[in-house]
Amino acid sequence: MDQVAIDPPDTFSPRGVSASIAIDSGKVVAGKVRSTKLLRQVQQFFELNRGVLLDCWNCHISTAELCRRLKSIK
């Protein structure tokens, strides 16, 4: 599982909103995704960055490398 920060979008906060993503399936499995549009954005981000997220999750790259390689959705 991986966490995606939603509100605020750039950091995790105890009062913030986040969603858990199943790494192997790319599906939102928990969290408070308030809209269909936001859910699609989370899924797009995951699909666009699946390889780099898996590299980080499997400890093949550092967090710094993850940040350099992540792509934003348009």
mmCIF file of the N, C-alpha and C atoms, coordinates in Angstrom:
data_MODEL
# 
_entry.id   MODEL 
# 
loop_
_atom_site.group_PDB 
_atom_site.id 
_atom_site.type_symbol 
_atom_site.label_atom_id 
_atom_site.label_alt_id 
_atom_site.label_comp_id 
_atom_site.label_asym_id 
_atom_site.label_entity_id 
_atom_site.label_seq_id 
_atom_site.pdbx_PDB_ins_code 
_atom_site.Cartn_x 
_atom_site.Cartn_y 
_atom_site.Cartn_z 
_atom_site.occupancy 
_atom_site.B_iso_or_equiv 
_atom_site.pdbx_formal_charge 
_atom_site.auth_seq_id 
_atom_site.auth_comp_id 
_atom_site.auth_asym_id 
_atom_site.auth_atom_id 
_atom_site.pdbx_PDB_model_num 
ATOM 1   N N  . MET A 1 1  ? 0.835   -1.179 0.000   1.00 0.00 ? 1  MET A N  1 
ATOM 2   C CA . MET A 1 1  ? 0.000   0.000  0.000   1.00 0.00 ? 1  MET A CA 1 
ATOM 3   C C  . MET A 1 1  ? 0.880   1.242  0.000   1.00 0.00 ? 1  MET A C  1 
ATOM 4   N N  . ASP A 1 2  ? 0.406   2.234  -0.639  1.00 0.00 ? 2  ASP A N  1 
ATOM 5   C CA . ASP A 1 2  ? 1.076   3.515  -0.663  1.00 0.00 ? 2  ASP A CA 1 
ATOM 6   C C  . ASP A 1 2  ? 0.037   4.579  -0.357  1.00 0.00 ? 2  ASP A C  1 
ATOM 7   N N  . GLN A 1 3  ? 0.457   5.670  0.238   1.00 0.00 ? 3  GLN A N  1 
ATOM 8   C CA . GLN A 1 3  ? -0.440  6.762  0.585   1.00 0.00 ? 3  GLN A CA 1 
ATOM 9   C C  . GLN A 1 3  ? -0.298  7.905  -0.410  1.00 0.00 ? 3  GLN A C  1 
ATOM 10  N N  . VAL A 1 4  ? -1.401  8.530  -0.730  1.00 0.00 ? 4  VAL A N  1 
ATOM 11  C CA . VAL A 1 4  ? -1.425  9.710  -1.587  1.00 0.00 ? 4  VAL A CA 1 
ATOM 12  C C  . VAL A 1 4  ? -2.050  10.839 -0.778  1.00 0.00 ? 4  VAL A C  1 
ATOM 13  N N  . ALA A 1 5  ? -1.308  11.949 -0.627  1.00 0.00 ? 5  ALA A N  1 
ATOM 14  C CA . ALA A 1 5  ? -1.845  13.118 0.064   1.00 0.00 ? 5  ALA A CA 1 
ATOM 15  C C  . ALA A 1 5  ? -2.831  13.824 -0.859  1.00 0.00 ? 5  ALA A C  1 
ATOM 16  N N  . ILE A 1 6  ? -3.988  14.168 -0.332  1.00 0.00 ? 6  ILE A N  1 
ATOM 17  C CA . ILE A 1 6  ? -5.026  14.808 -1.143  1.00 0.00 ? 6  ILE A CA 1 
ATOM 18  C C  . ILE A 1 6  ? -5.257  16.253 -0.702  1.00 0.00 ? 6  ILE A C  1 
ATOM 19  N N  . ASP A 1 7  ? -5.458  16.464 0.585   1.00 0.00 ? 7  ASP A N  1 
ATOM 20  C CA . ASP A 1 7  ? -5.722  17.825 1.076   1.00 0.00 ? 7  ASP A CA 1 
ATOM 21  C C  . ASP A 1 7  ? -5.086  17.981 2.451   1.00 0.00 ? 7  ASP A C  1 
ATOM 22  N N  . PRO A 1 8  ? -3.951  18.651 2.561   1.00 0.00 ? 8  PRO A N  1 
ATOM 23  C CA . PRO A 1 8  ? -3.220  19.353 1.514   1.00 0.00 ? 8  PRO A CA 1 
ATOM 24  C C  . PRO A 1 8  ? -2.518  18.356 0.590   1.00 0.00 ? 8  PRO A C  1 
ATOM 25  N N  . PRO A 1 9  ? -2.303  18.724 -0.664  1.00 0.00 ? 9  PRO A N  1 
ATOM 26  C CA . PRO A 1 9  ? -1.775  17.787 -1.653  1.00 0.00 ? 9  PRO A CA 1 
ATOM 27  C C  . PRO A 1 9  ? -0.263  17.561 -1.584  1.00 0.00 ? 9  PRO A C  1 
ATOM 28  N N  . ASP A 1 10 ? 0.452   18.378 -0.811  1.00 0.00 ? 10 ASP A N  1 
ATOM 29  C CA . ASP A 1 10 ? 1.911   18.285 -0.841  1.00 0.00 ? 10 ASP A CA 1 
ATOM 30  C C  . ASP A 1 10 ? 2.536   17.779 0.452   1.00 0.00 ? 10 ASP A C  1 
ATOM 31  N N  . THR A 1 11 ? 1.718   17.394 1.430   1.00 0.00 ? 11 THR A N  1 
ATOM 32  C CA . THR A 1 11 ? 2.249   16.890 2.691   1.00 0.00 ? 11 THR A CA 1 
ATOM 33  C C  . THR A 1 11 ? 1.170   16.094 3.423   1.00 0.00 ? 11 THR A C  1 
ATOM 34  N N  . PHE A 1 12 ? 1.619   15.225 4.310   1.00 0.00 ? 12 PHE A N  1 
ATOM 35  C CA . PHE A 1 12 ? 0.665   14.469 5.120   1.00 0.00 ? 12 PHE A CA 1 
ATOM 36  C C  . PHE A 1 12 ? 0.454   15.189 6.435   1.00 0.00 ? 12 PHE A C  1 
ATOM 37  N N  . SER A 1 13 ? -0.784  15.279 6.846   1.00 0.00 ? 13 SER A N  1 
ATOM 38  C CA . SER A 1 13 ? -1.158  15.966 8.070   1.00 0.00 ? 13 SER A CA 1 
ATOM 39  C C  . SER A 1 13 ? -2.187  15.112 8.800   1.00 0.00 ? 13 SER A C  1 
ATOM 40  N N  . PRO A 1 14 ? -2.130  15.080 10.141  1.00 0.00 ? 14 PRO A N  1 
ATOM 41  C CA . PRO A 1 14 ? -3.139  14.314 10.877  1.00 0.00 ? 14 PRO A CA 1 
ATOM 42  C C  . PRO A 1 14 ? -4.565  14.751 10.560  1.00 0.00 ? 14 PRO A C  1 
ATOM 43  N N  . ARG A 1 15 ? -4.752  16.015 10.219  1.00 0.00 ? 15 ARG A N  1 
ATOM 44  C CA . ARG A 1 15 ? -6.080  16.518 9.882   1.00 0.00 ? 15 ARG A CA 1 
ATOM 45  C C  . ARG A 1 15 ? -6.343  16.496 8.383   1.00 0.00 ? 15 ARG A C  1 
ATOM 46  N N  . GLY A 1 16 ? -5.358  16.092 7.607   1.00 0.00 ? 16 GLY A N  1 
ATOM 47  C CA . GLY A 1 16 ? -5.486  16.088 6.156   1.00 0.00 ? 16 GLY A CA 1 
ATOM 48  C C  . GLY A 1 16 ? -6.249  14.892 5.633   1.00 0.00 ? 16 GLY A C  1 
ATOM 49  N N  . VAL A 1 17 ? -6.475  14.902 4.350   1.00 0.00 ? 17 VAL A N  1 
ATOM 50  C CA . VAL A 1 17 ? -7.171  13.813 3.667   1.00 0.00 ? 17 VAL A CA 1 
ATOM 51  C C  . VAL A 1 17 ? -6.157  13.085 2.800   1.00 0.00 ? 17 VAL A C  1 
ATOM 52  N N  . SER A 1 18 ? -6.176  11.755 2.880   1.00 0.00 ? 18 SER A N  1 
ATOM 53  C CA . SER A 1 18 ? -5.286  10.950 2.050   1.00 0.00 ? 18 SER A CA 1 
ATOM 54  C C  . SER A 1 18 ? -6.044  9.713  1.576   1.00 0.00 ? 18 SER A C  1 
ATOM 55  N N  . ALA A 1 19 ? -5.455  9.015  0.642   1.00 0.00 ? 19 ALA A N  1 
ATOM 56  C CA . ALA A 1 19 ? -6.030  7.764  0.151   1.00 0.00 ? 19 ALA A CA 1 
ATOM 57  C C  . ALA A 1 19 ? -4.931  6.725  0.094   1.00 0.00 ? 19 ALA A C  1 
ATOM 58  N N  . SER A 1 20 ? -5.274  5.492  0.361   1.00 0.00 ? 20 SER A N  1 
ATOM 59  C CA . SER A 1 20 ? -4.334  4.377  0.247   1.00 0.00 ? 20 SER A CA 1 
ATOM 60  C C  . SER A 1 20 ? -4.499  3.740  -1.124  1.00 0.00 ? 20 SER A C  1 
ATOM 61  N N  . ILE A 1 21 ? -3.381  3.431  -1.747  1.00 0.00 ? 21 ILE A N  1 
ATOM 62  C CA . ILE A 1 21 ? -3.384  2.833  -3.070  1.00 0.00 ? 21 ILE A CA 1 
ATOM 63  C C  . ILE A 1 21 ? -2.746  1.454  -2.979  1.00 0.00 ? 21 ILE A C  1 
ATOM 64  N N  . ALA A 1 22 ? -3.391  0.460  -3.554  1.00 0.00 ? 22 ALA A N  1 
ATOM 65  C CA . ALA A 1 22 ? -2.794  -0.870 -3.638  1.00 0.00 ? 22 ALA A CA 1 
ATOM 66  C C  . ALA A 1 22 ? -1.763  -0.832 -4.752  1.00 0.00 ? 22 ALA A C  1 
ATOM 67  N N  . ILE A 1 23 ? -0.496  -1.031 -4.406  1.00 0.00 ? 23 ILE A N  1 
ATOM 68  C CA . ILE A 1 23 ? 0.598   -0.910 -5.358  1.00 0.00 ? 23 ILE A CA 1 
ATOM 69  C C  . ILE A 1 23 ? 0.411   -1.840 -6.556  1.00 0.00 ? 23 ILE A C  1 
ATOM 70  N N  . ASP A 1 24 ? -0.017  -3.068 -6.322  1.00 0.00 ? 24 ASP A N  1 
ATOM 71  C CA . ASP A 1 24 ? -0.098  -4.036 -7.410  1.00 0.00 ? 24 ASP A CA 1 
ATOM 72  C C  . ASP A 1 24 ? -1.280  -3.813 -8.341  1.00 0.00 ? 24 ASP A C  1 
ATOM 73  N N  . SER A 1 25 ? -2.320  -3.134 -7.858  1.00 0.00 ? 25 SER A N  1 
ATOM 74  C CA . SER A 1 25 ? -3.517  -3.003 -8.687  1.00 0.00 ? 25 SER A CA 1 
ATOM 75  C C  . SER A 1 25 ? -3.808  -1.568 -9.126  1.00 0.00 ? 25 SER A C  1 
ATOM 76  N N  . GLY A 1 26 ? -3.262  -0.590 -8.415  1.00 0.00 ? 26 GLY A N  1 
ATOM 77  C CA . GLY A 1 26 ? -3.541  0.799  -8.748  1.00 0.00 ? 26 GLY A CA 1 
ATOM 78  C C  . GLY A 1 26 ? -4.926  1.256  -8.343  1.00 0.00 ? 26 GLY A C  1 
ATOM 79  N N  . LYS A 1 27 ? -5.563  0.511  -7.459  1.00 0.00 ? 27 LYS A N  1 
ATOM 80  C CA . LYS A 1 27 ? -6.917  0.861  -7.038  1.00 0.00 ? 27 LYS A CA 1 
ATOM 81  C C  . LYS A 1 27 ? -6.885  1.569  -5.689  1.00 0.00 ? 27 LYS A C  1 
ATOM 82  N N  . VAL A 1 28 ? -7.755  2.549  -5.522  1.00 0.00 ? 28 VAL A N  1 
ATOM 83  C CA . VAL A 1 28 ? -7.916  3.181  -4.224  1.00 0.00 ? 28 VAL A CA 1 
ATOM 84  C C  . VAL A 1 28 ? -8.659  2.195  -3.341  1.00 0.00 ? 28 VAL A C  1 
ATOM 85  N N  . VAL A 1 29 ? -8.052  1.820  -2.228  1.00 0.00 ? 29 VAL A N  1 
ATOM 86  C CA . VAL A 1 29 ? -8.662  0.815  -1.377  1.00 0.00 ? 29 VAL A CA 1 
ATOM 87  C C  . VAL A 1 29 ? -9.146  1.387  -0.056  1.00 0.00 ? 29 VAL A C  1 
ATOM 88  N N  . ALA A 1 30 ? -8.753  2.609  0.272   1.00 0.00 ? 30 ALA A N  1 
ATOM 89  C CA . ALA A 1 30 ? -9.209  3.250  1.506   1.00 0.00 ? 30 ALA A CA 1 
ATOM 90  C C  . ALA A 1 30 ? -8.984  4.739  1.371   1.00 0.00 ? 30 ALA A C  1 
ATOM 91  N N  . GLY A 1 31 ? -9.534  5.477  2.267   1.00 0.00 ? 31 GLY A N  1 
ATOM 92  C CA . GLY A 1 31 ? -9.323  6.915  2.247   1.00 0.00 ? 31 GLY A CA 1 
ATOM 93  C C  . GLY A 1 31 ? -10.605 7.636  1.907   1.00 0.00 ? 31 GLY A C  1 
ATOM 94  N N  . LYS A 1 32 ? -10.474 8.945  1.814   1.00 0.00 ? 32 LYS A N  1 
ATOM 95  C CA . LYS A 1 32 ? -11.644 9.784  1.594   1.00 0.00 ? 32 LYS A CA 1 
ATOM 96  C C  . LYS A 1 32 ? -11.499 10.514 0.271   1.00 0.00 ? 32 LYS A C  1 
ATOM 97  N N  . VAL A 1 33 ? -11.713 9.822  -0.808  1.00 0.00 ? 33 VAL A N  1 
ATOM 98  C CA . VAL A 1 33 ? -11.675 10.457 -2.122  1.00 0.00 ? 33 VAL A CA 1 
ATOM 99  C C  . VAL A 1 33 ? -13.080 10.965 -2.381  1.00 0.00 ? 33 VAL A C  1 
ATOM 100 N N  . ARG A 1 34 ? -13.220 12.283 -2.371  1.00 0.00 ? 34 ARG A N  1 
ATOM 101 C CA . ARG A 1 34 ? -14.548 12.913 -2.350  1.00 0.00 ? 34 ARG A CA 1 
ATOM 102 C C  . ARG A 1 34 ? -15.263 12.957 -3.680  1.00 0.00 ? 34 ARG A C  1 
ATOM 103 N N  . SER A 1 35 ? -14.540 12.843 -4.765  1.00 0.00 ? 35 SER A N  1 
ATOM 104 C CA . SER A 1 35 ? -15.219 12.978 -6.049  1.00 0.00 ? 35 SER A CA 1 
ATOM 105 C C  . SER A 1 35 ? -14.669 11.986 -7.055  1.00 0.00 ? 35 SER A C  1 
ATOM 106 N N  . THR A 1 36 ? -15.470 11.704 -8.053  1.00 0.00 ? 36 THR A N  1 
ATOM 107 C CA . THR A 1 36 ? -15.047 10.820 -9.131  1.00 0.00 ? 36 THR A CA 1 
ATOM 108 C C  . THR A 1 36 ? -13.868 11.417 -9.877  1.00 0.00 ? 36 THR A C  1 
ATOM 109 N N  . LYS A 1 37 ? -13.894 12.736 -10.075 1.00 0.00 ? 37 LYS A N  1 
ATOM 110 C CA . LYS A 1 37 ? -12.789 13.410 -10.768 1.00 0.00 ? 37 LYS A CA 1 
ATOM 111 C C  . LYS A 1 37 ? -11.486 13.232 -10.005 1.00 0.00 ? 37 LYS A C  1 
ATOM 112 N N  . LEU A 1 38 ? -11.521 13.424 -8.702  1.00 0.00 ? 38 LEU A N  1 
ATOM 113 C CA . LEU A 1 38 ? -10.317 13.270 -7.886  1.00 0.00 ? 38 LEU A CA 1 
ATOM 114 C C  . LEU A 1 38 ? -9.833  11.829 -7.904  1.00 0.00 ? 38 LEU A C  1 
ATOM 115 N N  . LEU A 1 39 ? -10.737 10.891 -7.837  1.00 0.00 ? 39 LEU A N  1 
ATOM 116 C CA . LEU A 1 39 ? -10.371 9.479  -7.914  1.00 0.00 ? 39 LEU A CA 1 
ATOM 117 C C  . LEU A 1 39 ? -9.660  9.192  -9.229  1.00 0.00 ? 39 LEU A C  1 
ATOM 118 N N  . ARG A 1 40 ? -10.168 9.718  -10.327 1.00 0.00 ? 40 ARG A N  1 
ATOM 119 C CA . ARG A 1 40 ? -9.516  9.524  -11.634 1.00 0.00 ? 40 ARG A CA 1 
ATOM 120 C C  . ARG A 1 40 ? -8.121  10.141 -11.643 1.00 0.00 ? 40 ARG A C  1 
ATOM 121 N N  . GLN A 1 41 ? -7.962  11.305 -11.011 1.00 0.00 ? 41 GLN A N  1 
ATOM 122 C CA . GLN A 1 41 ? -6.646  11.945 -10.954 1.00 0.00 ? 41 GLN A CA 1 
ATOM 123 C C  . GLN A 1 41 ? -5.657  11.091 -10.166 1.00 0.00 ? 41 GLN A C  1 
ATOM 124 N N  . VAL A 1 42 ? -6.093  10.543 -9.051  1.00 0.00 ? 42 VAL A N  1 
ATOM 125 C CA . VAL A 1 42 ? -5.225  9.662  -8.252  1.00 0.00 ? 42 VAL A CA 1 
ATOM 126 C C  . VAL A 1 42 ? -4.822  8.455  -9.088  1.00 0.00 ? 42 VAL A C  1 
ATOM 127 N N  . GLN A 1 43 ? -5.772  7.864  -9.777  1.00 0.00 ? 43 GLN A N  1 
ATOM 128 C CA . GLN A 1 43 ? -5.474  6.699  -10.615 1.00 0.00 ? 43 GLN A CA 1 
ATOM 129 C C  . GLN A 1 43 ? -4.545  7.063  -11.762 1.00 0.00 ? 43 GLN A C  1 
ATOM 130 N N  . GLN A 1 44 ? -4.744  8.232  -12.385 1.00 0.00 ? 44 GLN A N  1 
ATOM 131 C CA . GLN A 1 44 ? -3.858  8.678  -13.467 1.00 0.00 ? 44 GLN A CA 1 
ATOM 132 C C  . GLN A 1 44 ? -2.439  8.878  -12.957 1.00 0.00 ? 44 GLN A C  1 
ATOM 133 N N  . PHE A 1 45 ? -2.304  9.528  -11.796 1.00 0.00 ? 45 PHE A N  1 
ATOM 134 C CA . PHE A 1 45 ? -0.990  9.759  -11.220 1.00 0.00 ? 45 PHE A CA 1 
ATOM 135 C C  . PHE A 1 45 ? -0.276  8.433  -10.973 1.00 0.00 ? 45 PHE A C  1 
ATOM 136 N N  . PHE A 1 46 ? -1.006  7.482  -10.408 1.00 0.00 ? 46 PHE A N  1 
ATOM 137 C CA . PHE A 1 46 ? -0.419  6.177  -10.134 1.00 0.00 ? 46 PHE A CA 1 
ATOM 138 C C  . PHE A 1 46 ? 0.025   5.492  -11.423 1.00 0.00 ? 46 PHE A C  1 
ATOM 139 N N  . GLU A 1 47 ? -0.830  5.475  -12.432 1.00 0.00 ? 47 GLU A N  1 
ATOM 140 C CA . GLU A 1 47 ? -0.483  4.820  -13.694 1.00 0.00 ? 47 GLU A CA 1 
ATOM 141 C C  . GLU A 1 47 ? 0.717   5.485  -14.361 1.00 0.00 ? 47 GLU A C  1 
ATOM 142 N N  . LEU A 1 48 ? 0.766   6.804  -14.345 1.00 0.00 ? 48 LEU A N  1 
ATOM 143 C CA . LEU A 1 48 ? 1.860   7.549  -14.954 1.00 0.00 ? 48 LEU A CA 1 
ATOM 144 C C  . LEU A 1 48 ? 3.181   7.282  -14.240 1.00 0.00 ? 48 LEU A C  1 
ATOM 145 N N  . ASN A 1 49 ? 3.118   7.035  -12.948 1.00 0.00 ? 49 ASN A N  1 
ATOM 146 C CA . ASN A 1 49 ? 4.326   6.895  -12.133 1.00 0.00 ? 49 ASN A CA 1 
ATOM 147 C C  . ASN A 1 49 ? 4.523   5.499  -11.560 1.00 0.00 ? 49 ASN A C  1 
ATOM 148 N N  . ARG A 1 50 ? 3.790   4.532  -12.070 1.00 0.00 ? 50 ARG A N  1 
ATOM 149 C CA . ARG A 1 50 ? 3.837   3.172  -11.508 1.00 0.00 ? 50 ARG A CA 1 
ATOM 150 C C  . ARG A 1 50 ? 5.258   2.639  -11.365 1.00 0.00 ? 50 ARG A C  1 
ATOM 151 N N  . GLY A 1 51 ? 6.058   2.744  -12.413 1.00 0.00 ? 51 GLY A N  1 
ATOM 152 C CA . GLY A 1 51 ? 7.412   2.191  -12.371 1.00 0.00 ? 51 GLY A CA 1 
ATOM 153 C C  . GLY A 1 51 ? 8.286   2.828  -11.312 1.00 0.00 ? 51 GLY A C  1 
ATOM 154 N N  . VAL A 1 52 ? 8.273   4.134  -11.230 1.00 0.00 ? 52 VAL A N  1 
ATOM 155 C CA . VAL A 1 52 ? 9.114   4.829  -10.255 1.00 0.00 ? 52 VAL A CA 1 
ATOM 156 C C  . VAL A 1 52 ? 8.597   4.602  -8.833  1.00 0.00 ? 52 VAL A C  1 
ATOM 157 N N  . LEU A 1 53 ? 7.281   4.533  -8.656  1.00 0.00 ? 53 LEU A N  1 
ATOM 158 C CA . LEU A 1 53 ? 6.730   4.241  -7.341  1.00 0.00 ? 53 LEU A CA 1 
ATOM 159 C C  . LEU A 1 53 ? 7.129   2.845  -6.880  1.00 0.00 ? 53 LEU A C  1 
ATOM 160 N N  . LEU A 1 54 ? 7.072   1.889  -7.788  1.00 0.00 ? 54 LEU A N  1 
ATOM 161 C CA . LEU A 1 54 ? 7.498   0.530  -7.444  1.00 0.00 ? 54 LEU A CA 1 
ATOM 162 C C  . LEU A 1 54 ? 8.990   0.469  -7.141  1.00 0.00 ? 54 LEU A C  1 
ATOM 163 N N  . ASP A 1 55 ? 9.792   1.214  -7.902  1.00 0.00 ? 55 ASP A N  1 
ATOM 164 C CA . ASP A 1 55 ? 11.236  1.257  -7.628  1.00 0.00 ? 55 ASP A CA 1 
ATOM 165 C C  . ASP A 1 55 ? 11.502  1.768  -6.219  1.00 0.00 ? 55 ASP A C  1 
ATOM 166 N N  . CYS A 1 56 ? 10.797  2.803  -5.817  1.00 0.00 ? 56 CYS A N  1 
ATOM 167 C CA . CYS A 1 56 ? 10.975  3.355  -4.475  1.00 0.00 ? 56 CYS A CA 1 
ATOM 168 C C  . CYS A 1 56 ? 10.446  2.380  -3.421  1.00 0.00 ? 56 CYS A C  1 
ATOM 169 N N  . TRP A 1 57 ? 9.266   1.841  -3.661  1.00 0.00 ? 57 TRP A N  1 
ATOM 170 C CA . TRP A 1 57 ? 8.646   0.923  -2.706  1.00 0.00 ? 57 TRP A CA 1 
ATOM 171 C C  . TRP A 1 57 ? 9.523   -0.313 -2.483  1.00 0.00 ? 57 TRP A C  1 
ATOM 172 N N  . ASN A 1 58 ? 10.208  -0.753 -3.526  1.00 0.00 ? 58 ASN A N  1 
ATOM 173 C CA . ASN A 1 58 ? 11.090  -1.925 -3.429  1.00 0.00 ? 58 ASN A CA 1 
ATOM 174 C C  . ASN A 1 58 ? 12.523  -1.561 -3.054  1.00 0.00 ? 58 ASN A C  1 
ATOM 175 N N  . CYS A 1 59 ? 12.740  -0.309 -2.653  1.00 0.00 ? 59 CYS A N  1 
ATOM 176 C CA . CYS A 1 59 ? 14.045  0.185  -2.179  1.00 0.00 ? 59 CYS A CA 1 
ATOM 177 C C  . CYS A 1 59 ? 15.137  0.125  -3.247  1.00 0.00 ? 59 CYS A C  1 
ATOM 178 N N  . HIS A 1 60 ? 14.764  0.311  -4.518  1.00 0.00 ? 60 HIS A N  1 
ATOM 179 C CA . HIS A 1 60 ? 15.746  0.349  -5.596  1.00 0.00 ? 60 HIS A CA 1 
ATOM 180 C C  . HIS A 1 60 ? 16.250  1.759  -5.851  1.00 0.00 ? 60 HIS A C  1 
ATOM 181 N N  . ILE A 1 61 ? 15.486  2.764  -5.408  1.00 0.00 ? 61 ILE A N  1 
ATOM 182 C CA . ILE A 1 61 ? 15.894  4.158  -5.562  1.00 0.00 ? 61 ILE A CA 1 
ATOM 183 C C  . ILE A 1 61 ? 15.614  4.903  -4.259  1.00 0.00 ? 61 ILE A C  1 
ATOM 184 N N  . SER A 1 62 ? 16.273  6.043  -4.083  1.00 0.00 ? 62 SER A N  1 
ATOM 185 C CA . SER A 1 62 ? 16.081  6.861  -2.886  1.00 0.00 ? 62 SER A CA 1 
ATOM 186 C C  . SER A 1 62 ? 14.843  7.744  -3.031  1.00 0.00 ? 62 SER A C  1 
ATOM 187 N N  . THR A 1 63 ? 14.458  8.341  -1.926  1.00 0.00 ? 63 THR A N  1 
ATOM 188 C CA . THR A 1 63 ? 13.346  9.289  -1.962  1.00 0.00 ? 63 THR A CA 1 
ATOM 189 C C  . THR A 1 63 ? 13.687  10.480 -2.846  1.00 0.00 ? 63 THR A C  1 
ATOM 190 N N  . ALA A 1 64 ? 14.946  10.923 -2.776  1.00 0.00 ? 64 ALA A N  1 
ATOM 191 C CA . ALA A 1 64 ? 15.378  12.045 -3.624  1.00 0.00 ? 64 ALA A CA 1 
ATOM 192 C C  . ALA A 1 64 ? 15.233  11.690 -5.106  1.00 0.00 ? 64 ALA A C  1 
ATOM 193 N N  . GLU A 1 65 ? 15.617  10.470 -5.468  1.00 0.00 ? 65 GLU A N  1 
ATOM 194 C CA . GLU A 1 65 ? 15.484  10.022 -6.857  1.00 0.00 ? 65 GLU A CA 1 
ATOM 195 C C  . GLU A 1 65 ? 14.002  9.918  -7.232  1.00 0.00 ? 65 GLU A C  1 
ATOM 196 N N  . LEU A 1 66 ? 13.182  9.433  -6.318  1.00 0.00 ? 66 LEU A N  1 
ATOM 197 C CA . LEU A 1 66 ? 11.736  9.375  -6.556  1.00 0.00 ? 66 LEU A CA 1 
ATOM 198 C C  . LEU A 1 66 ? 11.208  10.763 -6.895  1.00 0.00 ? 66 LEU A C  1 
ATOM 199 N N  . CYS A 1 67 ? 11.572  11.749 -6.087  1.00 0.00 ? 67 CYS A N  1 
ATOM 200 C CA . CYS A 1 67 ? 11.089  13.118 -6.314  1.00 0.00 ? 67 CYS A CA 1 
ATOM 201 C C  . CYS A 1 67 ? 11.540  13.654 -7.662  1.00 0.00 ? 67 CYS A C  1 
ATOM 202 N N  . ARG A 1 68 ? 12.743  13.318 -8.080  1.00 0.00 ? 68 ARG A N  1 
ATOM 203 C CA . ARG A 1 68 ? 13.239  13.789 -9.391  1.00 0.00 ? 68 ARG A CA 1 
ATOM 204 C C  . ARG A 1 68 ? 12.489  13.131 -10.530 1.00 0.00 ? 68 ARG A C  1 
ATOM 205 N N  . ARG A 1 69 ? 12.093  11.881 -10.360 1.00 0.00 ? 69 ARG A N  1 
ATOM 206 C CA . ARG A 1 69 ? 11.506  11.124 -11.460 1.00 0.00 ? 69 ARG A CA 1 
ATOM 207 C C  . ARG A 1 69 ? 9.977   11.170 -11.540 1.00 0.00 ? 69 ARG A C  1 
ATOM 208 N N  . LEU A 1 70 ? 9.304   11.606 -10.473 1.00 0.00 ? 70 LEU A N  1 
ATOM 209 C CA . LEU A 1 70 ? 7.842   11.666 -10.513 1.00 0.00 ? 70 LEU A CA 1 
ATOM 210 C C  . LEU A 1 70 ? 7.362   12.649 -11.563 1.00 0.00 ? 70 LEU A C  1 
ATOM 211 N N  . LYS A 1 71 ? 6.307   12.278 -12.252 1.00 0.00 ? 71 LYS A N  1 
ATOM 212 C CA . LYS A 1 71 ? 5.695   13.128 -13.271 1.00 0.00 ? 71 LYS A CA 1 
ATOM 213 C C  . LYS A 1 71 ? 4.321   13.572 -12.768 1.00 0.00 ? 71 LYS A C  1 
ATOM 214 N N  . SER A 1 72 ? 3.978   14.808 -13.048 1.00 0.00 ? 72 SER A N  1 
ATOM 215 C CA . SER A 1 72 ? 2.657   15.293 -12.653 1.00 0.00 ? 72 SER A CA 1 
ATOM 216 C C  . SER A 1 72 ? 1.654   14.993 -13.765 1.00 0.00 ? 72 SER A C  1 
ATOM 217 N N  . ILE A 1 73 ? 0.397   14.863 -13.365 1.00 0.00 ? 73 ILE A N  1 
ATOM 218 C CA . ILE A 1 73 ? -0.645  14.660 -14.375 1.00 0.00 ? 73 ILE A CA 1 
ATOM 219 C C  . ILE A 1 73 ? -1.027  16.013 -14.922 1.00 0.00 ? 73 ILE A C  1 
ATOM 220 N N  . LYS A 1 74 ? -1.530  16.018 -16.131 1.00 0.00 ? 74 LYS A N  1 
ATOM 221 C CA . LYS A 1 74 ? -1.881  17.291 -16.773 1.00 0.00 ? 74 LYS A CA 1 
ATOM 222 C C  . LYS A 1 74 ? -3.365  17.522 -16.682 1.00 0.00 ? 74 LYS A C  1 
# 
